[in-house]
Amino acid sequence: MGTRSVVRRVSGVAGVCGLLAAVTFAATVDGRPSVPKQTGGQTLALVGGTLIDGFGGVPLHNSVVLVQGERIVAVGRVGTLAVPPGAEVISTEGMSVLPGLWDMHVHLMINGHSDYAHWDETYLPRLETDVMPASAHQLLLAGVTSARDLGAPLEASINVRDAINRGEIPGPRLYVSGPFIQHEPYPGTEAFRWGVSGVADARAKVNRLADAGVDVIKLIDQDQMTEAEVMAVVQAAHARGLPVVAHSHRPEEIRLGLRAGVDNFEHTGLSTAPEYPADVMAMIRERTAKMNLGPFFWTPTVQVLFNYEYLRDNPESLDDPSWTLGLPADIVADIRQSLRAPGELSYFQLTPARQPTLKRKVTQLREAGATLLIGTDSGVPTQFHSQSTWNELDVWVREMEIPAMEAIRSATYWPSLMMKKEKDVGTVTPGKYADIIAVRGDVLKYINLLQDVDIVIKNGRRVK
């Protein structure tokens, strides 16, 4: 028995007492317990918590969630849904129970180091063996059971994703882009940034990524490409059934991306301008009005900018040992050394001027009808995979004044829909994979409780 949750084996009706007895003796109209049909494998029962299922409705108090093997088989309430004899019961009394979180913008190949050039030169051979597995494990223990990794060497991306899927290393369900596509890679980044030269080359690069098995195409700096090249990237990706995500740091990137049919924009922009230009907002409203195209997705990634000045002045989170999990000692020491003076990092020098624009820009997007997604840029300087996702949710609710339920849906239901995985994950629903987390307390009132997730279940197996 742990200090945060109670796990016990139910050997039969006589072995249950208190709240769990109420579940086991739950009766249908004919007076017999309502027990879902078992299909083989151990049954897991989460009993007593307040269920936030991901659909946005009223939470279900005193909930019961039954899991058989990898999938959820039934959802109900104490007194109406019975726990089968022999089930393993996890008490979630006093907890919020919700779908496993998504983080739609992570970088497994980096983990907070402040010097990209040094990192790329030093650790490229160790990304697949040391860095990316550690990053993935940290995400999972933070309650992130699905993540979109946007930018890494192709072979490493595929191999780490597939190793997780085979159960060889712990991590969230990964959806990977492999290398960025852009006009020209920055010096020393050719292993994970692919330049394109002309329409034919743009199509060829997308097809090469698709042939390798990526899940998404990432397009950046598209305002440095010709419009024909941008169109070719998006068209080739869509022809292969792959969504395209694109940077939105500059207005022209947004304009080109909208004209080309980009599926999901990333970030709120590098500009210190107080809001998005009127013509860009008109284009966004025109796109969101086209309901036949489905939701228009945007991942603002605000926490990395919003929290910088606080972190600079209160750097305790840089000492949190959670981000060292799985990383070799020499890499940990190198990261610590690179962050010894967080106020001097060149990466953040414009941030104090950009931060005041963030709320207005997020508000513009919401008012225009964009569907926002939780994503963090996790892995960039000072941003650790063990901390970034809950920080993004916290900033949305506390600073952007986004309702907690809306924020949670942007980390559960909407990402699954955007990635066309809504039949399998994203909500706590019978038939879906049992990707479930629980945290003591009411996350709708105190969203920052998610910084310390008590229970993490992925594929029906408890991993925390």
C-alpha positions as CSV (number, residue, x, y, z in Angstrom):
1,M,0.0,0.0,0.0
2,G,1.5,3.4,-1.0
3,T,1.0,6.7,0.5
4,R,-1.0,8.2,-2.4
5,S,-3.2,5.4,-3.6
6,V,-4.6,2.1,-2.4
7,V,-4.2,-1.1,-4.5
8,R,-5.9,-4.3,-3.4
9,R,-7.0,-7.5,-5.0
10,V,-10.7,-8.3,-4.7
11,S,-11.1,-12.0,-4.1
12,G,-14.9,-12.0,-4.2
13,V,-17.9,-10.3,-2.9
14,A,-17.1,-11.1,0.7
15,G,-13.7,-9.6,0.4
16,V,-14.9,-6.0,-0.2
17,C,-15.9,-3.4,2.4
18,G,-16.8,0.2,2.6
19,L,-16.9,2.1,-0.7
20,L,-15.6,-0.9,-2.7
21,A,-18.4,-3.0,-1.3
22,A,-20.9,-0.6,-2.7
23,V,-19.4,-1.1,-6.1
24,T,-19.3,-4.9,-5.9
25,F,-22.9,-5.1,-4.7
26,A,-24.1,-2.7,-7.4
27,A,-27.3,-4.1,-8.8
28,T,-29.2,-3.8,-12.1
29,V,-33.0,-3.7,-12.3
30,D,-33.1,-7.5,-11.8
31,G,-31.2,-7.3,-8.6
32,R,-28.0,-8.8,-9.9
33,P,-24.6,-7.1,-10.0
34,S,-23.8,-5.4,-13.3
35,V,-20.5,-6.9,-14.3
36,P,-19.1,-6.3,-17.8
37,K,-18.3,-9.5,-19.8
38,Q,-14.7,-10.4,-19.3
39,T,-12.6,-11.1,-22.4
40,G,-9.5,-12.5,-20.8
41,G,-6.7,-11.0,-18.8
42,Q,-6.7,-9.3,-15.4
43,T,-9.3,-6.6,-14.8
44,L,-8.2,-3.3,-13.3
45,A,-10.7,-1.1,-11.5
46,L,-10.2,2.6,-10.6
47,V,-12.8,3.3,-8.0
48,G,-14.0,6.4,-6.2
49,G,-12.5,9.4,-8.0
50,T,-14.0,12.3,-9.9
51,L,-13.8,11.4,-13.6
52,I,-13.1,14.2,-16.2
53,D,-13.6,12.1,-19.3
54,G,-12.3,14.5,-21.9
55,F,-15.6,15.3,-23.5
56,G,-16.1,18.5,-21.5
57,G,-19.3,17.5,-19.7
58,V,-20.0,17.5,-15.9
59,P,-17.5,15.4,-14.1
60,L,-18.6,12.0,-12.9
61,H,-18.3,11.8,-9.1
62,N,-17.6,8.5,-7.3
63,S,-16.6,7.0,-10.7
64,V,-15.7,3.5,-11.6
65,V,-13.5,2.7,-14.6
66,L,-12.9,-0.9,-15.5
67,V,-10.0,-1.9,-17.6
68,Q,-9.6,-5.3,-19.3
69,G,-6.1,-5.9,-20.7
70,E,-5.2,-2.8,-22.7
71,R,-8.6,-1.2,-23.0
72,I,-11.4,0.4,-21.0
73,V,-14.4,-1.9,-20.9
74,A,-16.9,0.1,-18.7
75,V,-17.3,3.4,-17.0
76,G,-19.9,4.1,-14.3
77,R,-20.5,5.1,-10.8
78,V,-20.2,3.5,-7.4
79,G,-23.6,1.8,-6.7
80,T,-24.4,1.1,-10.4
81,L,-21.3,-0.5,-11.9
82,A,-19.8,-3.6,-10.2
83,V,-16.2,-4.6,-9.9
84,P,-15.7,-8.2,-11.1
85,P,-14.4,-10.7,-8.5
86,G,-10.6,-11.0,-8.7
87,A,-10.1,-7.5,-10.1
88,E,-7.2,-5.4,-9.0
89,V,-8.7,-2.3,-7.4
90,I,-7.0,1.1,-7.3
91,S,-8.7,3.5,-5.0
92,T,-9.0,7.0,-6.6
93,E,-11.0,8.5,-3.7
94,G,-10.2,12.2,-3.4
95,M,-8.6,12.2,-6.8
96,S,-9.3,13.7,-10.2
97,V,-9.2,11.0,-12.9
98,L,-8.7,12.0,-16.5
99,P,-7.4,10.8,-19.8
100,G,-3.6,10.6,-20.2
101,L,-2.3,14.0,-21.4
102,W,-1.0,14.8,-24.8
103,D,1.9,17.2,-25.4
104,M,1.7,18.2,-29.0
105,H,5.2,19.8,-29.3
106,V,8.2,18.2,-27.7
107,H,11.8,17.7,-28.7
108,L,13.1,14.4,-27.3
109,M,16.5,15.0,-28.8
110,I,17.3,17.9,-26.4
111,N,16.7,18.3,-22.6
112,G,17.1,21.9,-21.5
113,H,20.7,22.5,-22.5
114,S,21.3,26.2,-23.4
115,D,23.9,25.8,-26.2
116,Y,22.4,24.1,-29.3
117,A,25.6,24.1,-31.3
118,H,27.5,22.4,-28.5
119,W,24.7,19.9,-27.9
120,D,24.3,19.0,-31.5
121,E,28.1,18.5,-32.0
122,T,28.5,16.5,-28.8
123,Y,25.5,14.3,-28.4
124,L,24.2,13.5,-31.9
125,P,25.6,9.9,-31.6
126,R,23.9,9.5,-28.3
127,L,20.4,10.7,-29.1
128,E,18.9,7.4,-29.8
129,T,20.7,5.5,-27.0
130,D,20.7,8.0,-24.1
131,V,18.9,11.3,-24.6
132,M,15.6,10.4,-26.4
133,P,14.7,7.4,-24.2
134,A,15.3,9.5,-21.1
135,S,13.2,12.3,-22.4
136,A,10.4,9.9,-23.3
137,H,10.4,8.3,-19.8
138,Q,10.3,11.7,-18.1
139,L,7.2,12.6,-20.2
140,L,5.4,9.4,-19.3
141,L,6.0,9.8,-15.6
142,A,4.6,13.4,-15.9
143,G,1.3,12.0,-17.1
144,V,1.9,12.5,-20.8
145,T,0.8,9.2,-22.4
146,S,0.8,10.6,-26.0
147,A,3.3,13.1,-27.5
148,R,4.2,14.6,-30.8
149,D,8.0,14.8,-31.4
150,L,8.7,17.6,-33.8
151,G,12.3,17.5,-35.1
152,A,15.0,14.8,-34.7
153,P,17.2,12.6,-36.9
154,L,15.0,10.3,-38.9
155,E,16.3,6.9,-37.9
156,A,16.5,7.8,-34.3
157,S,12.9,9.1,-34.3
158,I,11.5,6.0,-35.9
159,N,13.6,3.6,-33.8
160,V,12.7,5.2,-30.4
161,R,9.0,5.4,-31.3
162,D,9.0,1.8,-32.4
163,A,10.9,0.6,-29.3
164,I,8.3,2.3,-27.1
165,N,5.5,0.7,-29.1
166,R,7.2,-2.7,-28.7
167,G,7.4,-2.2,-24.9
168,E,11.2,-2.2,-24.9
169,I,11.5,1.3,-23.3
170,P,9.0,3.4,-21.4
171,G,7.4,6.4,-23.0
172,P,4.3,7.9,-24.3
173,R,2.7,7.0,-27.6
174,L,4.9,8.9,-30.0
175,Y,4.0,10.6,-33.2
176,V,7.2,11.7,-34.9
177,S,8.1,14.1,-37.7
178,G,11.7,13.2,-38.1
179,P,13.7,16.1,-39.6
180,F,12.3,19.6,-40.1
181,I,11.6,20.7,-43.7
182,Q,12.9,24.2,-44.5
183,H,14.6,26.2,-47.2
184,E,18.1,25.6,-45.9
185,P,19.3,23.8,-42.8
186,Y,21.3,25.9,-40.3
187,P,25.0,25.0,-40.2
188,G,25.7,21.8,-38.3
189,T,22.0,20.7,-38.2
190,E,21.8,18.7,-41.4
191,A,21.1,15.5,-39.6
192,F,17.7,16.7,-38.5
193,R,16.9,19.7,-40.8
194,W,16.4,19.0,-44.5
195,G,16.5,21.8,-47.0
196,V,14.5,21.9,-50.2
197,S,15.4,23.4,-53.5
198,G,12.5,23.5,-55.9
199,V,9.1,21.8,-56.1
200,A,10.4,18.4,-57.1
201,D,12.8,18.3,-54.3
202,A,10.1,19.4,-51.8
203,R,7.9,16.5,-52.9
204,A,10.9,14.0,-52.8
205,K,11.8,15.0,-49.3
206,V,8.2,14.5,-48.1
207,N,8.0,11.2,-49.8
208,R,11.2,10.1,-48.3
209,L,9.9,10.9,-44.8
210,A,6.6,9.2,-45.6
211,D,8.4,6.1,-46.9
212,A,10.3,5.9,-43.6
213,G,7.1,5.9,-41.6
214,V,6.8,9.3,-40.0
215,D,3.5,10.4,-38.6
216,V,3.5,14.1,-39.4
217,I,5.5,16.6,-41.5
218,K,7.0,19.6,-39.8
219,L,7.6,22.7,-41.9
220,I,9.5,25.7,-40.6
221,D,10.7,29.1,-42.0
222,Q,8.3,28.6,-44.9
223,D,8.5,32.4,-45.6
224,Q,12.0,31.7,-46.9
225,M,10.7,29.2,-49.4
226,T,8.8,29.9,-52.6
227,E,5.0,29.5,-52.4
228,A,5.2,26.7,-54.9
229,E,7.6,24.8,-52.6
230,V,5.3,25.3,-49.6
231,M,2.4,24.1,-51.7
232,A,4.3,21.1,-52.8
233,V,5.2,20.1,-49.3
234,V,1.6,20.3,-48.1
235,Q,0.1,18.6,-51.1
236,A,2.7,15.7,-51.0
237,A,2.1,15.2,-47.3
238,H,-1.7,15.1,-47.7
239,A,-1.4,12.7,-50.6
240,R,0.4,10.4,-48.2
241,G,-2.2,10.9,-45.5
242,L,0.1,12.9,-43.3
243,P,-0.8,16.2,-41.5
244,V,1.5,19.2,-41.8
245,V,2.4,21.4,-38.8
246,A,4.2,24.7,-39.5
247,H,5.8,27.5,-37.6
248,S,4.0,30.7,-37.1
249,H,6.7,32.9,-35.8
250,R,6.3,35.6,-38.5
251,P,3.1,36.8,-40.3
252,E,4.2,35.7,-43.7
253,E,4.8,32.1,-42.4
254,I,1.1,32.1,-41.4
255,R,-0.1,33.6,-44.7
256,L,1.8,31.1,-46.7
257,G,0.7,28.2,-44.5
258,L,-2.9,29.2,-44.6
259,R,-2.9,29.4,-48.4
260,A,-1.2,26.0,-48.7
261,G,-3.6,24.3,-46.3
262,V,-1.4,23.6,-43.3
263,D,-3.2,21.6,-40.6
264,N,-1.7,22.9,-37.4
265,F,0.3,26.0,-36.6
266,E,2.9,26.1,-33.9
267,H,3.9,28.9,-31.5
268,T,2.7,32.4,-31.0
269,G,5.5,34.2,-32.8
270,L,8.9,35.8,-32.4
271,S,7.5,39.3,-33.0
272,T,7.2,41.8,-30.2
273,A,4.2,43.3,-32.1
274,P,1.2,43.5,-29.7
275,E,-1.1,41.4,-31.8
276,Y,-1.5,39.5,-35.1
277,P,-2.0,41.7,-38.2
278,A,-5.6,42.3,-39.3
279,D,-5.2,40.5,-42.6
280,V,-3.8,37.4,-40.9
281,M,-6.8,37.4,-38.5
282,A,-9.2,37.7,-41.4
283,M,-7.6,34.7,-43.1
284,I,-7.8,32.7,-39.8
285,R,-11.5,33.6,-39.5
286,E,-12.1,32.6,-43.1
287,R,-10.5,29.2,-42.4
288,T,-12.4,28.5,-39.1
289,A,-15.6,29.3,-40.9
290,K,-15.1,26.4,-43.3
291,M,-16.6,23.7,-41.1
292,N,-16.3,21.1,-43.8
293,L,-12.5,21.2,-43.3
294,G,-12.9,20.4,-39.6
295,P,-11.3,22.3,-36.7
296,F,-8.4,24.7,-37.3
297,F,-5.6,23.7,-34.9
298,W,-3.0,25.9,-33.3
299,T,-0.4,25.0,-30.6
300,P,0.6,28.3,-29.0
301,T,3.5,27.0,-26.7
302,V,3.3,29.9,-24.3
303,Q,4.7,28.6,-21.1
304,V,8.4,28.7,-22.2
305,L,8.1,32.4,-22.8
306,F,5.6,33.4,-20.1
307,N,7.6,31.7,-17.2
308,Y,11.0,32.8,-18.3
309,E,11.4,35.9,-16.1
310,Y,10.1,34.0,-13.0
311,L,12.5,31.1,-13.7
312,R,15.4,33.6,-14.2
313,D,14.7,35.1,-10.8
314,N,13.7,31.9,-9.1
315,P,15.7,29.1,-10.6
316,E,14.8,26.4,-8.2
317,S,13.1,24.3,-10.9
318,L,16.5,23.9,-12.6
319,D,17.5,21.9,-9.5
320,D,14.5,19.6,-9.6
321,P,15.9,16.1,-9.9
322,S,13.0,14.9,-12.0
323,W,14.7,16.0,-15.2
324,T,17.8,13.9,-14.6
325,L,15.9,10.6,-14.8
326,G,17.6,8.3,-17.2
327,L,20.3,10.7,-18.3
328,P,23.9,9.7,-17.9
329,A,25.8,11.7,-15.3
330,D,28.1,13.4,-17.8
331,I,25.1,14.8,-19.7
332,V,23.4,16.0,-16.5
333,A,26.5,17.8,-15.5
334,D,26.8,19.4,-18.9
335,I,23.2,20.6,-18.8
336,R,23.6,22.0,-15.3
337,Q,26.8,23.9,-16.4
338,S,25.0,25.4,-19.4
339,L,22.2,26.8,-17.2
340,R,24.4,28.2,-14.4
341,A,23.4,31.8,-15.4
342,P,19.8,31.6,-16.8
343,G,19.5,35.4,-17.0
344,E,22.4,35.6,-19.5
345,L,21.0,33.1,-22.0
346,S,20.9,34.6,-25.5
347,Y,17.9,32.4,-26.3
348,F,15.7,34.5,-24.0
349,Q,16.9,38.1,-24.4
350,L,13.9,39.2,-26.3
351,T,11.4,37.3,-24.1
352,P,10.7,40.2,-21.7
353,A,9.4,42.2,-24.7
354,R,7.5,39.3,-26.2
355,Q,5.8,38.0,-23.1
356,P,3.3,40.9,-22.7
357,T,2.0,40.1,-26.2
358,L,1.2,36.5,-25.5
359,K,-2.2,36.8,-23.9
360,R,-3.6,39.1,-26.6
361,K,-2.4,36.8,-29.3
362,V,-3.9,33.7,-27.6
363,T,-7.2,35.6,-27.1
364,Q,-7.2,36.6,-30.8
365,L,-6.9,33.0,-31.8
366,R,-9.6,31.8,-29.5
367,E,-12.0,34.6,-30.6
368,A,-11.3,33.7,-34.3
369,G,-12.4,30.2,-33.6
370,A,-9.1,28.4,-33.6
371,T,-8.9,25.1,-31.6
372,L,-5.9,25.4,-29.3
373,L,-3.7,22.4,-28.4
374,I,-1.4,21.9,-25.5
375,G,2.2,21.8,-26.6
376,T,5.3,23.1,-24.8
377,D,8.5,23.1,-26.9
378,S,9.7,20.9,-24.2
379,G,13.5,20.3,-24.4
380,V,14.5,23.8,-25.4
381,P,16.8,25.7,-23.0
382,T,15.6,25.5,-19.4
383,Q,12.5,23.4,-20.4
384,F,12.5,19.9,-19.1
385,H,10.2,17.1,-20.2
386,S,9.3,16.3,-16.6
387,Q,7.8,19.8,-16.0
388,S,6.8,21.6,-19.2
389,T,3.3,20.1,-19.8
390,W,1.8,21.0,-16.5
391,N,3.4,24.4,-16.7
392,E,1.6,25.0,-20.1
393,L,-1.7,24.0,-18.6
394,D,-1.1,26.2,-15.6
395,V,-0.3,29.3,-17.7
396,W,-3.4,28.8,-19.8
397,V,-5.7,28.7,-16.8
398,R,-3.9,31.1,-14.4
399,E,-2.6,33.7,-16.9
400,M,-4.6,33.3,-20.1
401,E,-7.9,32.9,-18.2
402,I,-8.8,29.8,-20.2
403,P,-11.3,27.6,-18.3
404,A,-9.6,24.5,-16.8
405,M,-12.0,22.2,-18.6
406,E,-11.2,23.8,-21.9
407,A,-7.4,23.5,-21.2
408,I,-7.8,19.8,-20.3
409,R,-9.7,19.1,-23.5
410,S,-6.8,20.8,-25.4
411,A,-4.5,18.2,-23.7
412,T,-6.7,15.2,-24.3
413,Y,-9.6,15.1,-26.7
414,W,-8.6,17.7,-29.3
415,P,-5.0,16.4,-29.8
416,S,-6.4,12.9,-30.4
417,L,-8.8,14.3,-33.0
418,M,-6.1,16.3,-34.7
419,M,-3.9,13.2,-35.0
420,K,-6.9,11.1,-36.1
421,K,-6.5,8.8,-33.0
422,E,-9.8,9.7,-31.4
423,K,-11.1,6.1,-31.8
424,D,-8.3,4.8,-29.5
425,V,-7.3,7.5,-27.1
426,G,-8.1,11.0,-25.9
427,T,-11.1,10.3,-23.6
428,V,-12.0,7.8,-20.9
429,T,-14.4,5.8,-22.9
430,P,-15.2,2.1,-23.2
431,G,-13.4,0.5,-26.1
432,K,-10.4,2.9,-26.0
433,Y,-6.9,2.2,-24.8
434,A,-6.7,2.6,-21.0
435,D,-4.4,5.7,-21.0
436,I,-5.5,7.3,-17.7
437,I,-4.0,9.5,-15.0
438,A,-5.1,10.5,-11.6
439,V,-4.0,13.2,-9.2
440,R,-5.0,13.9,-5.6
441,G,-7.3,16.9,-5.5
442,D,-9.5,18.9,-7.8
443,V,-7.6,19.8,-11.0
444,L,-10.6,21.9,-12.2
445,K,-10.0,24.2,-9.3
446,Y,-6.2,23.8,-8.9
447,I,-4.8,23.0,-12.3
448,N,-1.2,23.1,-11.0
449,L,-1.9,19.8,-9.1
450,L,-0.8,18.2,-12.4
451,Q,2.8,19.0,-11.5
452,D,2.7,15.8,-9.3
453,V,0.6,13.1,-11.0
454,D,-0.1,10.3,-8.6
455,I,-1.2,7.5,-11.0
456,V,-0.2,6.9,-14.6
457,I,-1.7,4.1,-16.6
458,K,-0.8,3.4,-20.2
459,N,-2.2,0.6,-22.3
460,G,-3.9,-0.7,-19.2
461,R,-0.7,-1.1,-17.2
462,R,0.2,1.1,-14.3
463,V,3.6,2.7,-14.8
464,K,3.4,5.1,-11.9
